[in-house]
Amino acid sequence: MDQDVAAKEQPRYIKLNARDNVAIVVNDFGLPAGSRFACGLTLRAFVPQGHKTALVDIAQDQPIIRYGEVIGYALAPILAGEWVDEARIRMPEAPDLDKLEISTAVPAPLPPLEGFTFEGFRNTDGSVGTKNILGISSSVQCVKGTMEYAVKRIRAELLPKYPNVDDVVPLTHAYGCGVAINAPDAVIPIRTLQNLALNPNFGGEILVISLGCEKLAPERLVPEGVSDAIVRMQDEAFDGFGAIVDAIMTQAEARLKILNKRTRETCPAADLVIGLQCGGSDAFSGVTANPALGFAADLLVRAGATVMFSEVTEVRDAIQLLTRRAINEDVGRALVREMAWYDSYLARGGADRSANTTPGNKKGGLANIVEKSLGSIVKSGSSAITGVLSPGQKAMQKGMLFAATPASDFICGTLQLASGMTLQVFTTGRGTPYGLAAAPVIKVATRTELARRWKDLIDFDAGGIATGEKTIEETGWDLFRLILDVASGRTKPWSDRWGIHNDLTLFNPAPVT
């Protein structure tokens, strides 16, 4: 749709809650001054798409309300019909972690949803993968080049012999030596690497490439009792680089033979482990894509699946809405614990939560981290929060979990993989080519204009909610069915079709020596 067509459309805005005194402009490319809405409100200035206009006069220091919550205070008087951009808003203080209500509004259990299945790869430990991949871990950054060379040969020379195996993925990283390996916070990157190798999409076949002198001993990355899963480059038995690569290929082929015997079988939706994430968010994220994903998440929870949402800084300013949903006191306290840890982490680095919002977020209409957080948590749906995972911790329970991670797309994706995620749903308002080699990623657009323009990068359009063409419930059901199709291998997301996959990125808050 071009700007001339958009300008002729009926001006439309979205008000989310009866308490709201601002609304966001729906029309593509925004609306000029003089645009008159059906309610009689007339814009006093141009307002870009997704940005806020005042519905009533707002006095200086009075609250600005969206989602029924205070997102800030007016720095100066704002007249009805004016553009309420970020420069006119003073951000409120973060919720006091010592004064939160815990488990005071635990949702009633949702009715079970039975009969939904997908075609997955069942493992001997009972877990189920959505892909059949050989993952090769590294214990130190020094071996990355060797691993990438070996993987290139494995894909060219060995993988064609084993057609049931989807890919070979090197789990490389910038860690393992030159770090304070015994510092308390080092548990996070080490636990992440340990659990990455156990992701269900790797079928339980573990192979670690080591240099031999690094601080992170490779034995720490393999389960107890597994003795033949390590290739050490410094082993004196190797005569040259070629011999090292040959050893890696021999070990890889032994595992490819086993993985090639895996075939998809019908599994209940309860066997899914789904990660929820957003990136390149805009003001429509909390209106279209995230509510639809939240509805789909509720369907998954009703079907017995494990669903995790993350990004501490993108829930911190709405944490009061989450602690009330904690299924019990312990879960509520765990939520508070993760928020407090991250507050301290940011303070040590001389940063605060406001550093989260990006120029793209602001261009898309998000004034500050408070508004962004309120839209972000909507993707967690309406069910009780049944568990909290520290960064990189493996999920061991069903239901809606909060998996604590930074908001960085790449670190969040890596940590969710370590927690056992086998498929990720990623909402975006600005657009991103983000993808993961180890798990399929379904990218959901908040706006139809983005979905049309990025027709071969976006997998699902939630923009019809904003225009009234579809309801949240209809869109959520469509997304739920797409999740089952992608998990079954029937539909391949665009990032996999193009082979667009981001590097794994460890979260290392410990010192580097």
N, C-alpha and C positions, 0 to 999 in steps of 0.2 A: 504493500500500500504506500503511495507517495504522499508527500505533504499536502498537495492540493486536495486530494481525496479526503485526507484526514481532517483538513480544515472545514470541510463541508458537513462533517458528521455532527450529530447532536452532542453538545458538551455533556460529559458524564464525569461524575466523581464517585468514590467509594468511601462511605463512612462505616466503620466497623462496629462501633458500640454506641449505644444511646448517649453515653456520657461524653463522647468525643466532641471537641470543639474545633478539630481540623479534619480534612478529608484529602485524599490523594486524587489527582487528575488521571483519568483512565485513557483519554484519547492519545493515539500515537502521535509522537512529536510535540505534545503539549497543546496548550490553548492560549490565544492572544488576549490581551486586555479587551474588555467589552464582551467577552463570551458570557452568555447568560444560561444558567442551568435551569432545569425544569422547576426547581423549587423557588426560583426568582433571584438567587444569588448571582451577582455579576462580578467577574474578575476585574480587579483594578490594575493588574499588571500581567504580563506573560507569565505562565506557570508551566514548566516542563512536565512531560509525562512522568507520573510517579511521585511528583513533588506535592507538597502540602499547600492547601489554601485554608485560610481561617474561615470558619463557618459563621462566627460571631466576632464582635469586637473583643479583643483580649487586652486587658490592662497590663501595664508594666508589672513585672514580678508575679503575675498570675500564672497558674499552671497551664501548660499545653498538653492536651490529653489525646492519645491515640490508643487503640485497643482497650479503652476504658482505664488506662494507666497513665500516670504522669511521665512524659518523656523529657520534660524540661520546663523552664520558666521563661517568660517573655523578657528580653533585655530592654525593650522599649514597647510602647503601645503598638498593637497590631490591629488593623482594621479588617472587618469582614471582607473577603474577596482579595486580600493581599497574599502575596507569595510568602510562605513561612519557611525560609531557608535556614540552613544551619547557623548562619551568622546572627540570627535573631533569637537564638535559643541558648539559655544557660543550662548546662547539664546538671541534673540533681546528684546528690550523693548516692553511693552504692548502698544497697540494703545492708543493714547491720547484721552480721552473722550471729551475733549473740542474742538477737531478739526475734528470730524467725519462728513462725508456727511450724510444728513438725507433726505430720500425720493427722492433721485436723480436718482434712477434706479428702480422705482416701476414697477413690472412686469404687463403686460396687463392681464386682467381677463382671466382665463382659460375657454375654452368652457365647458358648462354644460354637465354633465354625467348623463343621465337619465335611469330609468328602473331597477336600482340595489336595491335590498331589502335584509332584513334579518329578522329572526324570533325572536322578542324580547318581553320583558314584559313591556307593557305600563302602566305608572303611572297616577294618577289623575291630576298631575300637568303638564302632557304632556311629561315628560321625559321618556326615555325608558332604561330598564336594559337589560344586557346580562345574568344575573344570577338572581335567586329568593332566596334571603338570608335574614334571620333574623339577624340583627346586634344589638348587645347589647353593649352600651357604658359604660365606667366608668369615673367618675369625679375625681378620685384620684388613685394613684398607690396602696394605702393600700388595695383596694378591689380586686386586681388581683387574689389572690388565691381563694377567694370565688367565683368569676366569673368563673374561670376555673373549679372549682368543679361543679358548677351549670350547666355549658355548657356541661360537660361530662355526667351529668344525663339527660339533655334535649336531647342530641343526642341519648342516649340509650333508654330512656323511652317515649319521646314525638315525636321526628322527624319521626320515622317509621309510625306514624298515619297520617302524612301529606306528602304524596309522591311527591307533586308538589313543595315542598320547598327543595332547593338544600343543604342548610347547615345552621348552626348557628355559627356565627363568633363573638368572643369577641373582642371588640375594646379597648384593654388594652394598657397601656402606663406608663411611669415613670414620671408623672407630677401631678399637682393638689394641692400639699401642699409642704411646705419647699421651696417655690419659691417666687420671687418678683412679686406677681400677678398683681400689678398695674404699673409695669415698662413699659415704652413705647413699648419695643420689645416683651412684653408678649402677645401682640395682635396676634403674629404669632402662637404660640401653641394653644391659645384659639380659634382663628378663624379656625384653622385646625380641632380641635375636634368638633366644631359646624357644620362644613361643611361635615366632614366624615359621620356623622349620616344621612346626607341628600343625600348621594350617591344614584343614581337611582337603583342600584342593591339591595338596602335594602327596596324598595317598599314603602317608606314613613312611615313605622312602627318603631317608636322610643321607646327605653327602655334604661334608664340610671340607673346604680347601683352606689349608693353613700355611703360614710361612715357616713357623717352628720356633721363633724366638719372641713372639709377641706376648704382651701382658695378659691378654684374654686367651687363656689356654683353650684350645679347640675342644677338649674333653668336656668343657662346661656347656657346649652347645649341642651335645648329643645325649639322649636318654641313657640312664644307667643300664649297663649290660650290652650296649651297642659298641662293639670294639673295632669294626671294620669299616667305619663310615668316615675316616679322616685320611686325607692325602696331604702330607707335609712336604712342601717344596724343598726344605733343607735336609730331607732324608738323604743320608750318604749313599744310599743304594741307587739314587738317580744320577745318571751320567748325561747331563745337559738338559736344556729346556725341552727338547723333543721328547725325552723320556718322561718328564713330568707331565706333559700334555697327554702322552699316551696312557699314563696311569689314570689320569682324570677321565679319559674317554672310556677306559676299561671299566672303571667303577660306575660311570654313567650308564653304560650299555647294560650292565647287570641289573640296574634299577629300571631302565626302560623296558626290559623284558617282563618284569613284574607288573609295571604300570600298564603295559599293553594288554594285559589280561582283564583289566577293569572295564566294565561296560555299564552303561546307564541302566538303572532299574527304577521302577515306580516307588516313590517314597512319599510319606505324608508331608504336608507343608510344615508340620511341627519340626522337621529336621533342618529347616533353613536357619541360617545365622546371617541376618541382614544388618548392614551398617547404613546409617543415615548421615548425610553430610550436606552442607551448602557452601558454595563459593561464588564470588562475584555476585553477592546478594544485592537486591534493590528493594524499593518500597513495596513491590508486588510479591516479594518472597513470602511475606506473612499473610498475603491475601489469596494467592492462587496455589503455587507449587507446594509450599510447606503445609497448608491445611489439607490439600489432597493427599500428600505423603503421610500426614498424620492420620488421616482416615484409613489409608492403606496399611499403616503400621498397626492400627487397632485391629484390622482384619487379620493381620499376621499373628498378633498376640492372641486373638480369639482362636486361631488355628493351632496354637501351641508353639509357635516359633520363638526364637530368640531374636530380639531387635535391640540395637544399641544406637543411641545418639550421643554426641560428644561436644567438644569445643568449649572449654571452660569459660573463656572470656566472652563467649556468645550466649551463655546462660547466666553468668554472674549477676547481671543487673535485673534478671527476672527470677532469681533463685527462690524468692518468696513464693512463687507460684508452683515451684517444683517440690519444695520440702513438704508442702501441704499434701502432695500426692504420694509421698513416700509410704510404702506399705506398712512400715513399722518404724519405731524409734531408731533402731540401729541403721536402717537405710537412710533415714533423714540425717542422722549424725554423720554418716559417711559422705553424703552430699556436702555438708558444711565443711568437713575435713578437707575435701578436695578443693573447695573454693578458697579456704584459708591458706592451704599450701601454695596455691597459685598467686594469691595476693602477696604472699611473702616472696615468692620467686620474682614477680614483677618488681617489687620494691627493691630487691637486691640489685636488679639491673637498672634501677633509676627510671623505670617506666610505670605507666598506670594503664588501666583498662581502656582509656580513650585512644590509646595507640592502635587499637584493633581496627577501627574503621579505615577503609582505604579511599583513595580519590574516586575509584569506581563506585563504591558504595554510596558516596555522597552525591556523585553525579546521577545515580539512580534514585535519589530521593531520600536516602537515610541520613538523618541529621546527626545522629550520634550513636554510641554503642547501646544506649538504653533502648532506643527504637529498634535497632538491629536485633538485640536480644529477644525482645518481645515477639518479633517475627520469626526468629530462629527456633524458639522452643515449641512453636506450633507443630513442627514436624514430629514431635514426640507423642502426638495423639492425645487421647483422653484417659488411657488406662493407668492403673497404679504403677509406680516405679518400684520394681521388685529387687533391684540390686544396683550396686555401684562398683565399678572396676577402676583400680588405680592404673596409671599409664602402662600399657603393655601386658596387663594381667589377663589371663585366659578366662573367658566366660564359662561358667559352670552351671548356669541356671537359665530357665526360660523366662519369657515375659519381656517387659520394657526395662532396659538397663541403661544407666548413664555410665559411659566409658570415658573417663577423664583424659583429655588430650588438649594440646594447644589448638588454636584455630587454624594454623597453617594447613592448607589442603594436603600437602605432601606428608607432613608428620602425622596428621590425623589418619590419613589412609593407611600409613605404615602401622600405626598403633592398633587400628581396628583389625587389620590383617592378623596381627599378633594375638589379638583377643579372640580370633577364630572366625572372623567375618568371611563369608564365602560369596557374597554379592553385595554391592554397594549401590545405593540410590543417591544421586548427587543433584541437588537443585541449584539453578543459577538464573540470575536476572540479567547479568551483563554478558555472560557467555564465557566458556573456558574449554580448551581442548583436553582437559585433565582425563587421565585414564590409568588403570592399574593392570600390569601384566598378570598378576596372581589371582585376580578376581574380576568378573565382569562388572562394569560400571554403567548404570542407566542414568543418563543426564536428562533432567527435567527442566524445561524452560518456564519461567514465570509469565512470559509474554508471548503472544502469538507472533508478533512482529519479529522477535528474535528467532523463534522456531522456524519461521519461513525463511529468514535470511541465512540461518545456519542449518539448512535442511539436511545436510549430510554430516552434522556434528551433534545435533540434538535428537534424542531418542523419543521424547514425549513432550507434548505441548499441554500445559495446564492453563494457558491464557484464556481459554473459553470461559473460565469462572468469572474473570473480570468483566467480560462483555455480556454475561448472562446467557451465553449459549449452552453452558453446562453447569450443573451443580457441583459442589465439593464432593458429594456422595458419588455421583456418576463418575466423576474424574478419578476419585479414589479407587473405585472398583476397577476402572480401566487400567489404572497403574498396578493394582494388585495382580491382575491377570497377566500384565506384561512381565512383572517380576517372576511369575511362575514359568512363563515362556522362556525368558532369558536364562533362568536357573536350569531349565531343561535342555538348553542348547538349541531350541527351536528358532529363537531369534537372537541374532548377534548384535550387540550394541555397536554404535559407530566407532568408538575408540578401539574396539577389537578388529573391526573391519579394516580400519586404516593402520592398525598397529601402533597407535599413539599411546605410549605408556610412560608415566613419570617414574623417575628413580625413587627407590625407597629412601626415606630420610629419617634417621634415628633422632629421638629426643634425648639429648644428653645435658642435663642441668648440672652435672658434676664438673669439677675443674679439669682443664686440659693442661698437662705438665710440659 
